Amino acid sequence: MADATLRKRNATKASQSAASSNDAEDVEVASATSVTTGRLAYLVFSIIVAGFLYMYPDVILQLSEQWLGSSYVESPLPGAGDPHAIDLSADIGKRDAVVEAFKHAWLAYERDAMGDDEYHPISHKGSNLTKAGGIGYTVADSIDTMLIMGLDDEYQRAKEWVATKLSFDRDANFNTFETTIRVLGGLLSAYHLSDDPVFLEKAVDLGDRILTTFDTPSGLPLTMVNLGRRVGVADPDYPGLVSTAEVATLQLEFRYLTLLTDDDIYWKKAEKVMAIIKAARMPPGLATIFMNYQEGRFVPAAIRLGSRGDSYYEYLLKQYLQTNRTEHVYREMYADTMDAIHGHLIKTSMNSHLTYTAELIPERNMNGELSWRLTPKQDHLVCFLGGSLMLGAVTTEALVDEVPIPPKSELLTSHGIRDWKTGAELIRTCMATHETATGLAPEIVHFRIPSDGVDSMLQGQAPQDWYIKGARPRQFPPLDARYILRPETVESLFLAFRVTGDRRYREWGWQIFQAIEKHCRIETGGYASVVNVDELPVRHEDKMETFLMSETLKYLYLLFADASVLPLSDYVFNTEAHPFPVFNPPIRTGFS
């Protein structure tokens, strides 16, 4: 602009001089030519600057910082850590301690129950999900953890079992969702990490059997699958209904199966589910936990981010990331849903101002009119959301292709900053629920509201912000008080550390690991669930969930490993923590 102004001033002086010489016509031509040239130069300059801004925004920001000096102030992001103290290298001592914990769990299972679906570490026994036999839930769920941890001997024995003994010819009903995320997901991840064709062969066999569950009038898959008969089975406990999370948490696995086999039937079946959900959208963008599989619509039911709802929200983001951020329909669905969550479910506790997610419960009055009651209840399952929001903020809401670690607020949209702050606060809340006698978080907590009457119920022993509903002094604890080796908080800590480098997340993860070692470890082998997180000495439930080795210990290992191990730019993790590579879609995708 300064150059153009200077040219105009020179043109004016030249015009005055020429006029005094009575050469008006020549002056007019010269003046017009000069102005035209100035405008053209300004236009070219503007285009160059705009292009540079578009292609190199980070450079512009750095130059701005240098030019503005002390007058330039960044807006700090909570939980982002000190950029001068970032260390993403491995914490070898803590990493190796997690490896030893995994071996303590796996070797006990291998000794007492190899091939069985589940393990009971106190009685030293295994069990299967059906009378017709099991399908190796624990083996399939654990193999990729061995590969990631470098446990070659354990891996070789597990692979041999898969190759020679794993069979899906079981005339029994298995849960479609659990079988997909644990067994199919585990086999696909093991194939990616090992390149051994036995895993892909087994995965294709299982995937073909599960495909039959999609044969419904709407295309929503049924809750159960008889693997031996290759037929989908409806859930008798919920006639005509399927769980929203269960039908919308098969997509990463089936899309990746298409990539590996070049058969698009898996992709199309899974993608149709998402098209149905989008078409059935309820105002204001939230989903109830049940859908009618005949009609492909939501039915009045609870709206929550916990059980039967959680992984639907998780996979909206991950489907977008899986295909290298090319399918914008999932980014739009994710953004729409995060807006709705912030508008209706995000709440703050009474005293310590902890951020939590509430639930909406449908109620009908005497006239049949539907209303929604807000309930301050949060499952431990919701604790995945903190890290997920932070990851979403630096991907779906980033103003540049690659956001630095830690991120700067100037590189995020306003919604990205909002999501980041909520995510960091949700992690703080989830860590607050670990402030129990054992240092372990309960299965479900309720947050204090002025009208809850908890003070009188608990005889003056009520906590300030949250409590375990039904827990009373000297009485048998409710199921809400259990810790069943769940991974959701450490999952968020892993994601948060990878996008911030803030060592506080490692410190919190180590606290949780130490609590698991102290209160869940069975000295003869394996780990057991805790009946009441607020009771010492602890009582155990004789069961070791498969997700201990698949998720909890894997995420703890990755939290302390070097950040170059399974980088978030190259991998997405399914809801059972099985890593799949990011790829460009091999077929035309998307829907409106």
Buried (B, 14 or more C-beta within 10 A) or exposed (E): EEEBEEBBEEBEEBBEEBEEEEEEEEBEEBBEEBBEEBEEEBEEEEEEEEEEEEEEBBEBBEEEEEEEEEEEEEEEBEBBBEBEEBEBEBBEEBBBBBBEBBBBBBEBBBEBBBBBBBBBBBEBEBEBBBEBBBBBBBBBBBBBBBBBBEBEEBBEBBBEBBEEEBBBEBEBBBBBBBBBBBBBBBBBBBBBBBEBEBBBBBBBBBBBBBBBBBEBEBBBBBBBBBBBBBBBBBBEEBEEBBBBBBBBBBBBBBBBBBBBBEBBBBBBBBBBBBBBBBEBBEEEBBBBBBBBBBBBBBBBBBBBBBBBBBBBBBBBBBBBBBBEBBBEBBBBBBBBBBBBBBEBBBBEBBEBEBBBBBBBBBEEEEEEEEEBEBBBBBBBBBBBBBBBBBBBBBBBBBEBEEBEBBBBBBBBBEBBBBBBBBBBBBBBBBBBBBEBEBBBBBBBBBBBBEEBEBEEBBEEEBBEBBBBBBBEEEEEBBEBBBBBBBBBBBBBBBBBBBBBBBBBBBEBBBBBBEBBBEBBBBEEBBBBBBBBBBBEEBEBBBBBBBBBBBBBBBBBBBBBBEBEBBEBEEBBBBBBBBBBBBBEBBEEBBEE
